[in-house]
C-alpha cells in the first residue's frame, strides 16, 4: 500500500510503451494499475471533501458506488 504515498508522482507519469511486448510487460501493467487506483482514490476524496452531506449519506448513498469502485481498483492492483 506504499504506492498510496506516491500519488502525485504516479499521476504525473506518462506511458512510454509503444510495442505490444512493452504493453504486456508486468512492470508497465503494475504501474498502470497503481495509477488507475490512485486517480480514482483522489477523485473520490475530492468529491467527499466538497460534499455538504453528512458522513452517513456520503458513504451509504451518494458515493457508495464510487467507494466500491475505488476498493475494487485497489484490490485489482494488490492481487497482481
C-alpha positions in Angstrom: 0.0 0.0 0.0 3.0 2.3 -0.1 2.0 3.3 -3.6 -0.7 5.5 -2.0 2.1 7.7 -0.7 3.3 8.3 -4.2 0.0 9.8 -5.6 1.4 12.9 -7.1 4.4 11.2 -8.6 2.3 8.4 -10.1 -0.3 10.8 -11.6 2.5 12.7 -13.4 3.8 9.6 -15.2 3.1 9.0 -18.9 3.2 5.6 -20.5 6.3 5.1 -22.7 5.3 1.8 -24.1 5.0 1.6 -27.9 5.1 -2.1 -28.7 2.8 -4.9 -27.8 5.6 -6.5 -25.7 6.2 -3.3 -23.8 2.4 -3.0 -23.0 2.5 -6.6 -21.8 5.5 -6.0 -19.6 4.4 -6.7 -16.0 6.1 -3.5 -14.8 4.0 -1.4 -17.1 0.8 -3.2 -16.1 1.6 -2.8 -12.5 2.3 0.9 -12.9 -0.9 1.4 -14.9 -2.9 -0.4 -12.2 -1.3 1.8 -9.5 -2.1 5.0 -11.4 -5.7 3.9 -12.1 -6.2 3.2 -8.4 -4.7 6.5 -7.1 -6.6 8.5 -9.7 -9.9 7.0 -8.5 -9.0 7.5 -4.9 -8.0 11.1 -5.4 -11.2 11.8 -7.4 -13.3 10.2 -4.6 -11.5 12.1 -1.9 -12.2 15.4 -3.8 -15.9 14.5 -4.1 -16.2 13.6 -0.4 -14.4 16.8 0.7 -16.6 19.0 -1.5 -19.9 17.4 -0.5 -22.0 19.1 2.2 -23.9 15.9 3.0 -23.3 14.2 6.4 -20.9 11.3 6.7 -23.6 8.6 6.6 -25.2 10.0 3.4 -21.8 10.3 1.7 -20.7 6.7 2.5 -24.1 4.9 2.2 -25.9 6.7 -0.5 -24.2 9.5 -2.6 -20.7 8.0 -3.1 -21.4 4.3 -2.3 -20.7 3.2 -5.9 -17.6 5.3 -6.2 -16.3 3.9 -2.9 -17.0 0.4 -4.2 -15.2 1.1 -7.5 -12.2 2.6 -5.6 -12.0 -0.5 -3.4 -12.2 -2.8 -6.4 -9.4 -1.0 -8.3 -7.2 -1.2 -5.2 -7.8 -4.9 -4.8 -7.1 -5.5 -8.5 -3.7 -3.8 -8.1 -2.9 -5.7 -4.9 -3.5 -9.1 -6.4 -1.1 -8.6 -9.3 
